[in-house]
């Protein structure tokens, strides 16, 4: 998946790069490049674990224009789940 998990290995080697808000921007840019290459031939599944109230969903939607994209959002806090609906 994604070139033998290149993104995961990159993250593990460069964890400090992902602290704070700037880390999100870096991650989204890299994901967008990878997804763009993959989306022509494959179905894309984007997962947000700990989605809170869904603030990150617009960023996930921006990653791909492919109609085959599916999203899985997980949130354990019942208060936040009500806000997601």
Residue pairs with C-beta under 8 A, 6 or more apart in sequence:
2 8
2 34
2 38
3 34
6 34
7 30
7 31
7 34
10 30
11 18
11 27
17 23
17 26
18 24
18 26
18 27
24 59
28 59
28 62
28 63
31 63
32 62
32 63
35 44
35 63
35 64
35 66
36 64
38 44
39 64
39 65
39 66
39 68
39 69
42 68
43 68
43 69
43 70
44 64
44 66
44 68
44 69
44 70
45 69
45 70
45 71
45 72
46 60
46 63
46 64
46 69
46 70
46 71
46 72
47 71
47 72
47 73
47 74
48 56
48 57
48 60
48 71
48 72
48 73
48 74
49 74
50 74
50 75
50 76
51 57
51 73
51 74
51 75
51 80
51 84
52 75
52 77
52 80
53 75
53 80
53 83
53 84
54 73
54 83
54 84
57 71
57 73
60 71
61 69
61 71
63 69
73 84
75 81
75 84
